[in-house]
Amino acid sequence: MATDDFFRARLDGMVDPRHPLAVLGRRMPWSQIEASLAPLFARKARMGKSREDADMFGPT
């Protein structure tokens, strides 16, 4: 594969599809993994508390 710019080459053209990690990546159930991990990374509403001693510029 000839290209004028290495950084514009497609990744699938640079990776050997027979490499064990590429094969494993195709066999992974990514949608199930994402569905099980998404709730753990969801934003949660947290009630913040203001602290006078935590302000690096002094009391405001």
N, C-alpha and C positions, 0 to 999 in steps of 0.2 A: 504494500500500500504506500504510494507516494503522496506526500503532502508538503506544501510549502511552509506550513506553520504547524509544528508539533503540538502546540496547545489547542489547536482547532480540530485535531483528529478525534474521531468518535471513540469512546471508551471500549465499545464492543469490538472495535477493530484492533485494539491494543492488547486485549486480554485473551488468553488461550481458552476457548470454551471447554477444553478437556481437562483443564487444571482442576484438582480436587476441590478447591474452594469455590470455583465457579460452578461446578456440578452441585456442590452442597447448597449454594445460594439459590439455585433453581429449584431444589427439592424442598426448601424450607417453606412452611405454611405461613407466609408473611402476613396475610390478612388476619389469621387467628392470633398470631403473636401481637400484632398491632391492637386488635380488639381487647386482648387481655391486659395489655400494658397501658392503654390510653387513659383509663380512669386514674391510674397512679400519677400521671403527669398533668392531669387536668388542673386548671387554676381554681383555687379555693378562696372564698371570701374570708379574709382574716380581719378581725377587729384590732386595729393598732392602738397602742397606748403611748401617749406622749410622755417623755421623761425629761425633766429639766437637766439632769446630770449627764445625759447622753448626747447633748448638743455640743458639737465641737466649737461653736462660736459663743458659748455661754448662754445664759437665760435670755429668752426673747420676749 
